[in-house]
Amino acid sequence: MTDLSLSTAAVAGLRADAIVVGVAKGAQPDGGPVVTAGAEAVAEAYDGSLAGLLETLGASGAEGEVTKLPAPSGFKAPLVVAVGLGAQPEKDEAWGAEALRRAAGAAARALTGVAKAAFALPLEDAEAAGAVAEGVLLGAYTYDAYKESGKDAKGGKGSKAAKKGPLGEAVLLGGKPRDRAFKAAVERGVAVAEEMNHARDLINMPPNDLFPATFAEIAQKAAKEHGLKVTVLDEKALTKGGYGGLLGVGGGSSRPPRLVKLSYTSSKAKTHLAFVGKGITYDSGGISLKPAGHNETMKCDMSGAAAVLSAVVTAARLGIEANVTGWLCLAENMPSGSATRPGDVLRMYSGKTVEVLNTDAEGRLVLADGLWAASLEKPDAIVDVATLTGAMMVALGSRTFGVMANDDAFRALVHEAAEESGEDAWQMPLPEHLRAGMDSATADIANMGERMGGGLVAGLFLREFVGEDIAWAHLDIAGPAFNEGKPFGYTPKGGTGSAVRTLVRLAERAAAGDLV
């Protein structure tokens, strides 16, 4: 794990392997890169020619662009790394937190193998310092637990090797280490980034090591470390309790399902949030087997549960003044003689019956049990998080998650929380006319409806299992949960930790009395 600190040290005398500075795109038509605030001392050491040197080297200041050049004479650090922040903000406006977060992440990724780097990016206020801290730690993430370089003979399971980033130490220059607001913002950024990276670890773990029982053990360990109350229901307890969704989905696997409840309580809390996460540790599609080419990344189908676990832990680390309960709905969806068949009817924990028309629409089945369990505690609001539908990826692409809800004001609040935390999200409707497509002649409801608008149909299905008079939102993170492309900004290839920041920010908003 990368060590991070604030410092007011003079940049020239700082012993480090690299100095990171920000560069913006110059105004058109003149163009040319412009060195940003925070890097004044570095620019002066080049006799004012740093921008010209960078332009000669092909730098433009475009977002995520990284340019390396020798440090000026007299500097103890041998290297300067210029990272692009994109277009400059309007006059008298500060850099946005997300622009700083992405730039810091891109620079951290470029510093693979570097022992120590100093970041001289614009730290105009506490929010900026927190964003840079987040970006550095998220960008420095790597997952090498199953490689010889990971130095983990046992191969993972949340080991230190799995969390070790390529950048050893990061120093943020220009901040105010003794300022309470700056210190709190950096501590928040560190906590959020570290727990996002823990979620990434879980998502990246291979399914032969991460299955419902081991996921539950990891959650128990985290609960013990952070003072959370934890309850784990195994297959016997699930059978006794009538959790037909979890049992139906997990019935085809030799690794039985689990339902994990994690509780963080604050003595000053006036609100109670419940987070419910889809935790399909591997999704073969079951009897409705996925076609070739669609199985290889299905270890990521537990990203929602990973996000919920990390969000509850973060709430505890930050001491957020709201009660937060997390429900991890864990199962492995496999085909076998004991697997649920298309045409079977499951009786869910709520008592409703579901005709299973497609066993690959399994996430909504485990979430249905988790949503009802959460509803029985009568929280002020429930948010579920799931890699639920390919239809949402068709609608919104690979970097944006959809937000649906049974309450317009709550949906807007969740969307605001996502925007404030730097996560791309979009509000989606729940059209009532699509509900009729799930009518079943055999059961109370079918788990499939109309093909068109499949992501919205899934949301309508989940709504059936939310208790009356409880605000509820559904986050379909199928697109941004797992990055199959090249790394960008602070986002690595593989698990991303999508929705962790949104849930944490929502808990903060709830603590501030913003729940509608």
C-alpha positions in Angstrom: 0.0 0.0 0.0 1.3 3.4 -1.0 2.2 5.7 2.0 0.9 9.2 1.6 1.6 12.5 3.4 1.2 16.3 3.2 4.3 18.5 3.2 5.3 22.1 3.0 8.9 21.3 2.1 10.6 23.2 -0.7 10.4 21.2 -3.9 14.0 21.7 -4.9 15.5 20.1 -1.8 13.0 17.3 -1.5 14.6 13.9 -1.7 12.4 12.0 -4.1 12.6 10.0 -7.3 10.1 12.2 -9.2 8.2 15.5 -9.0 4.7 15.5 -10.5 3.4 18.8 -11.9 0.1 19.7 -13.6 -0.3 21.0 -17.2 -3.4 22.4 -18.7 -4.4 22.9 -22.3 -3.8 26.4 -23.5 -6.6 28.6 -24.8 -7.2 28.3 -28.6 -6.0 29.3 -31.1 -2.6 29.9 -29.5 -2.7 26.5 -27.8 0.4 25.2 -26.1 0.5 23.6 -22.6 0.2 25.8 -19.5 1.8 24.9 -16.2 -0.8 24.9 -13.4 -0.7 26.2 -9.9 1.4 24.3 -7.5 4.3 24.0 -9.9 5.5 27.5 -9.8 8.8 26.7 -8.1 9.5 23.9 -10.7 8.7 26.2 -13.6 10.9 29.0 -12.3 13.8 26.5 -12.0 13.6 26.0 -15.8 14.0 29.8 -16.2 10.4 30.0 -17.2 10.8 27.7 -20.1 9.0 24.6 -18.7 5.9 25.1 -20.9 8.0 25.5 -24.0 10.0 22.4 -23.2 6.9 20.4 -22.7 5.4 21.7 -26.0 8.7 20.7 -27.8 8.3 17.2 -26.3 4.8 17.0 -27.8 2.8 17.8 -24.6 -0.5 19.6 -25.0 -2.0 19.4 -21.5 -4.7 16.9 -22.6 -6.4 15.0 -19.8 -4.3 12.0 -18.7 -1.3 12.8 -20.9 2.0 12.1 -19.2 5.3 13.7 -20.2 8.7 12.9 -18.5 11.7 15.2 -18.6 14.9 15.6 -16.5 14.6 17.8 -13.4 16.2 21.2 -13.5 19.7 21.7 -12.1 19.9 21.9 -8.3 16.9 19.6 -7.7 17.5 16.5 -5.6 14.8 14.6 -7.6 16.1 13.5 -11.0 12.8 13.5 -12.8 9.8 15.8 -13.5 6.5 14.2 -14.6 4.0 16.5 -16.2 0.5 15.2 -16.2 -2.4 16.8 -18.3 -5.5 18.1 -16.5 -7.3 19.0 -19.7 -9.0 22.4 -20.4 -8.4 25.1 -17.9 -11.4 26.1 -15.7 -13.2 29.3 -16.2 -11.6 32.5 -14.8 -11.8 32.6 -11.0 -12.9 29.0 -10.8 -10.8 26.2 -9.2 -10.0 22.9 -10.7 -12.7 20.3 -10.3 -12.1 17.4 -7.9 -12.5 14.8 -10.6 -10.0 16.5 -12.9 -7.4 16.4 -10.1 -8.3 12.9 -9.1 -7.8 11.6 -12.7 -4.6 13.5 -13.2 -3.1 12.3 -10.0 -4.1 8.7 -10.9 -2.6 8.9 -14.3 0.7 10.2 -12.9 0.7 7.5 -10.2 0.2 4.8 -12.8 3.1 6.2 -14.8 5.4 5.9 -11.8 5.5 2.1 -11.7 8.5 1.0 -9.6 9.2 4.4 -8.2 10.0 4.5 -4.5 8.9 8.1 -3.8 7.2 10.8 -5.7 6.2 14.3 -4.8 2.9 15.7 -6.3 3.0 19.5 -6.9 -0.6 19.7 -8.2 -3.1 22.5 -7.5 -4.2 22.2 -3.9 -6.3 25.3 -3.6 -8.5 23.9 -0.9 -9.1 20.9 1.3 -11.4 19.3 -1.3 -8.6 19.4 -3.8 -6.2 17.8 -1.4 -8.6 15.0 -0.7 -9.2 14.4 -4.5 -5.4 14.2 -5.2 -4.9 11.8 -2.3 -7.7 9.6 -3.7 -6.3 9.8 -7.2 -2.8 8.9 -6.2 -3.8 5.8 -4.2 -6.3 4.6 -6.8 -3.8 5.1 -9.6 -1.1 3.3 -7.7 -3.2 0.2 -7.4 -2.1 -3.1 -8.8 -3.1 -6.7 -8.3 -0.2 -9.2 -8.4 -1.2 -11.7 -5.7 -1.1 -14.6 -8.2 2.2 -13.7 -9.8 5.7 -14.5 -8.5 6.3 -10.8 -8.2 3.4 -10.7 -5.8 5.5 -12.5 -3.2 2.5 -14.4 -1.9 3.0 -18.2 -2.0 -0.5 -18.9 -0.9 -2.0 -16.8 -3.6 -4.1 -13.9 -2.4 -7.2 -13.8 -0.1 -6.7 -10.2 0.8 -3.0 -10.4 1.4 -0.7 -7.4 1.6 0.9 -8.5 -1.6 -2.5 -8.1 -3.3 -2.8 -4.5 -2.2 0.8 -3.4 -2.8 1.0 -0.6 -5.4 3.8 0.3 -7.7 4.4 3.6 -6.0 6.0 3.3 -2.6 5.5 6.7 -1.1 3.7 9.9 -2.2 4.1 13.4 -0.8 1.5 16.1 -1.5 3.2 19.4 -1.7 1.5 22.8 -1.2 -1.1 21.5 1.3 -1.6 22.5 4.9 -0.6 19.6 7.1 -1.7 21.4 10.3 -5.0 22.7 8.9 -7.8 20.6 10.3 -9.9 20.7 7.1 -6.9 19.7 4.9 -5.9 16.9 7.2 -9.5 15.6 7.4 -9.9 15.7 3.6 -6.7 13.8 3.0 -7.7 11.2 5.7 -11.1 10.8 4.0 -9.4 10.4 0.6 -7.1 7.8 2.0 -9.9 5.8 3.6 -12.1 5.9 0.5 -9.3 4.9 -1.8 -8.0 2.1 0.4 -11.4 0.6 0.7 -12.0 0.9 -3.0 -8.8 -0.9 -3.6 -9.9 -3.6 -1.2 -13.1 -4.0 -3.3 -10.9 -4.2 -6.4 -8.9 -7.0 -4.7 -12.1 -9.0 -4.2 -13.3 -8.5 -7.7 -10.0 -9.5 -9.2 -9.6 -12.7 -7.0 -10.2 -15.8 -9.1 -13.5 -17.7 -8.3 -11.7 -20.9 -7.2 -10.5 -18.9 -4.2 -13.4 -16.4 -3.8 -16.7 -18.2 -3.3 -19.5 -17.5 -0.9 -17.9 -19.1 2.2 -14.5 -17.4 1.7 -16.2 -14.1 0.9 -18.1 -14.3 4.1 -14.8 -15.1 6.0 -13.2 -11.9 4.5 -16.3 -9.9 5.6 -16.0 -11.3 9.1 -12.4 -10.4 9.3 -13.1 -6.8 8.1 -15.9 -6.6 10.7 -13.6 -7.6 13.5 -10.9 -5.1 12.4 -13.3 -2.2 12.2 -15.7 -2.8 15.0 -18.7 -3.9 12.9 -21.4 -6.3 14.0 -21.6 -9.3 11.6 -24.0 -12.1 11.0 -23.5 -14.9 8.5 -26.4 -17.2 7.4 -25.1 -20.5 5.9 -27.1 -22.9 3.8 -28.8 -24.5 6.8 -29.9 -21.1 8.2 -31.0 -20.0 4.7 -33.1 -23.1 4.4 -34.7 -22.7 7.8 -35.4 -19.0 7.0 -36.9 -19.7 3.6 -34.5 -17.7 1.5 -35.6 -19.3 -1.8 -33.8 -16.8 -4.1 -30.3 -17.4 -2.6 -30.9 -21.2 -2.3 -32.3 -21.5 -5.8 -29.4 -19.7 -7.4 -26.8 -21.4 -5.3 -28.3 -24.9 -5.6 -26.3 -25.9 -8.6 -22.9 -25.3 -7.0 -20.9 -27.5 -4.6 -20.2 -24.2 -2.8 -23.4 -23.2 -1.0 -24.7 -19.6 -0.7 -24.3 -17.2 2.2 -26.1 -14.1 3.4 -23.9 -11.7 5.3 -25.2 -8.8 7.4 -22.7 -6.1 8.4 -23.8 -3.3 10.8 -22.1 0.0 11.5 -23.8 2.1 14.2 -23.2 5.6 15.3 -24.3 7.0 18.7 -25.2 10.2 16.9 -27.1 8.7 14.1 -30.6 9.9 13.2 -30.9 8.0 10.0 -30.5 4.4 8.9 -29.3 3.3 5.4 -29.3 -0.2 4.2 -27.0 -1.3 1.3 -27.7 -4.6 -0.5 -25.0 -6.0 -2.8 -25.2 -8.7 -5.5 -22.5 -11.2 -4.7 -22.5 -13.9 -7.5 -18.9 -15.0 -7.1 -19.1 -16.8 -10.4 -21.9 -16.7 -13.0 -21.9 -19.4 -15.6 -25.6 -18.6 -16.4 -26.6 -21.9 -14.7 -28.8 -24.2 -16.9 -29.3 -21.2 -19.2 -25.6 -21.4 -19.9 -23.8 -18.3 -21.1 -22.4 -18.5 -24.7 -18.7 -18.8 -25.4 -16.9 -15.6 -24.8 -19.2 -14.4 -22.1 -17.8 -16.4 -19.1 -14.2 -15.2 -18.8 -14.9 -12.1 -16.7 -17.8 -13.5 -14.6 -15.8 -13.5 -11.5 -16.7 -9.8 -11.4 -20.4 -10.6 -10.8 -19.9 -10.0 -7.1 -18.8 -6.4 -7.6 -22.0 -5.1 -5.9 -21.3 -7.0 -2.7 -17.7 -5.9 -2.8 -18.8 -2.3 -3.0 -21.3 -2.7 -0.1 -18.6 -4.3 2.1 -16.1 -1.5 1.3 -18.7 1.3 1.8 -19.8 0.0 5.3 -16.1 -0.3 6.3 -15.4 3.2 5.0 -18.4 4.6 7.0 -16.9 3.0 10.1 -13.4 4.4 9.4 -14.8 7.9 8.8 -17.1 7.8 11.8 -20.1 8.9 9.6 -23.0 9.9 11.9 -25.5 7.5 10.3 -26.3 3.9 10.9 -25.3 1.8 7.8 -26.2 -1.8 7.3 -24.7 -3.9 4.5 -26.3 -7.1 3.1 -24.0 -9.3 1.0 -26.1 -11.8 -1.1 -23.5 -14.4 -2.0 -24.0 -17.4 -4.3 -22.3 -19.2 -7.2 -24.4 -19.8 -10.2 -23.5 -23.2 -11.7 -25.2 -25.9 -13.9 -25.6 -29.3 -12.3 -28.2 -31.9 -11.5 -29.3 -29.9 -8.5 -29.4 -26.5 -10.3 -32.6 -24.5 -10.7 -34.2 -25.2 -14.1 -36.1 -22.8 -16.4 -39.7 -23.4 -15.4 -39.0 -23.9 -11.7 -40.9 -21.8 -9.2 -39.0 -20.4 -6.2 -40.6 -19.2 -3.0 -38.7 -16.1 -1.9 -37.9 -14.9 1.6 -40.8 -12.4 1.3 -43.2 -15.2 0.6 -43.7 -14.3 -3.1 -43.3 -17.0 -5.7 -41.1 -16.5 -8.8 -41.2 -18.5 -12.0 -37.6 -18.8 -13.2 -37.7 -18.4 -17.0 -34.0 -17.8 -17.4 -31.4 -19.0 -14.8 -29.0 -16.3 -16.1 -31.3 -13.7 -14.6 -30.1 -14.8 -11.2 -28.8 -11.6 -9.6 -32.3 -10.3 -9.1 -33.2 -13.5 -7.3 -30.5 -13.2 -4.7 -31.1 -9.5 -4.3 -34.8 -10.1 -3.8 -34.1 -12.0 -0.6 -31.6 -9.4 0.5 -34.0 -6.5 -0.2 -36.7 -8.1 1.9 -34.4 -8.9 4.7 -33.2 -5.2 4.7 -36.8 -4.0 4.5 -37.8 -5.9 7.7 -35.5 -3.6 9.7 -37.4 -0.5 8.3 -34.4 1.6 7.4 -35.0 5.1 6.1 -33.7 4.1 2.7 -32.3 1.1 0.8 -29.8 1.1 -2.1 -28.9 -2.1 -3.9 -25.8 -2.4 -6.1 -25.4 -5.0 -8.8 -23.8 -5.9 -12.1 -27.3 -6.8 -13.1 -27.9 -6.5 -16.8 -26.1 -6.3 -20.1 -29.0 -4.1 -21.3 -27.7 -1.3 -19.0 -24.3 -1.5 -20.8 -26.1 -1.2 -24.1 -27.9 1.8 -22.8 -25.1 3.7 -21.0 -21.8 2.1 -22.1 -18.9 0.9 -20.0 -18.3 3.8 -17.7 -21.7 4.9 -16.5 -24.1 3.2 -14.1 -27.8 3.5 -14.1 -29.9 4.7 -11.1 -33.5 3.7 -10.7 -35.7 4.3 -7.7 -39.3 4.1 -6.3 -39.0 7.8 -5.4 -38.0 10.6 -7.7 -36.4 12.8 -5.0 -34.4 9.9 -3.6 -33.2 8.9 -7.1 -32.0 12.5 -7.6 -30.2 12.5 -4.3 -28.4 9.3 -5.2 -27.4 10.7 -8.6 -26.1 13.9 -6.8 -24.1 11.7 -4.5 -22.5 10.0 -7.5 -21.7 13.3 -9.2 -20.2 14.7 -6.0 -18.0 11.7 -5.6 -16.7 11.7 -9.2 -18.7 8.6 -10.5 -20.6 8.7 -13.8 -24.2 7.8 -13.3 -27.5 8.5 -15.1 -31.1 8.5 -13.8 -33.3 5.9 -15.4 -37.1 5.4 -15.3 -39.2 2.5 -14.2 -42.0 2.5 -16.8 -45.1 0.9 -15.3 -46.1 -0.6 -18.7 -43.1 -2.9 -18.6 -44.3 -4.6 -15.4 -47.0 -6.6 -17.2 -44.3 -8.5 -19.1 -43.4 -10.3 -15.9 -46.9 -11.6 -15.2 -46.8 -15.4 -14.8 -49.6 -17.9 -15.1 -47.9 -20.1 -12.5 -46.4 -17.8 -9.9 -46.7 -14.3 -8.5 -44.1 -13.0 -10.9 -41.6 -14.2 -13.5 -37.9 -13.3 -13.4 -38.0 -12.2 -17.0 -40.1 -9.7 -19.0 -39.8 -7.8 -22.2 -36.4 -8.0 -23.9 -36.4 -4.3 -24.8 -35.7 -2.2 -21.8 -34.3 -5.3 -19.9 -32.4 -3.1 -17.4 -35.6 -1.3 -16.5 -37.5 -4.6 -16.3 -34.9 -5.9 -13.8 -35.4 -2.7 -11.7 -39.2 -3.3 -11.7 -38.6 -6.8 -10.5 -36.5 -5.7 -7.6 -39.0 -3.0 -6.6 -41.5 -5.9 -5.8 -39.3 -6.9 -2.9 -38.9 -3.6 -1.2 -41.0 -2.9 1.9 -43.8 -0.3 1.8 -42.9 3.3 2.5 -39.2 2.7 2.2 -37.2 4.9 -0.2 -35.2 2.6 -2.5 -32.7 3.0 -5.3 -31.1 0.4 -7.6 -27.6 0.9 -9.1 -26.9 -1.2 -12.1 -23.1 -1.1 -12.3 -22.7 -3.7 -15.1 -20.7 -1.3 -17.2 -18.2 0.4 -15.0 -17.6 -2.4 -12.4 -15.0 -4.2 -14.5 -12.6 -2.5 -17.0 -11.8 -4.9 -19.8 -9.9 -2.2 -21.8 -6.8 -0.2 -21.1 -6.3 1.7 -17.8 -7.2 5.3 -17.8 -6.9 8.0 -15.1 -7.1 6.3 -11.8 -9.0 3.3 -13.2 -7.0 0.1 -13.7 -7.7 -2.9 -15.9 -10.0 -5.3 -14.1 -12.1 -4.5 -11.0 -12.7 -0.8 -10.4 -14.6 -0.5 -7.1 -17.5 1.2 -8.8 -20.2 2.6 -6.5 -18.1 2.6 -3.3 -17.7 6.4 -3.4 -21.4 7.0 -4.2 -22.5 4.9 -1.3 -20.1 6.6 1.1 -21.2 10.1 -0.1 -24.8 9.1 0.3 -24.1 8.0 3.9 -22.5 11.4 4.5 -25.5 13.2 2.9 -27.8 11.1 5.1 -25.9 12.1 8.2 -26.3 15.7 7.2 -30.1 15.3 7.1 -30.4 15.3 3.4 -32.6 12.2 3.0 -35.9 13.3 1.5 
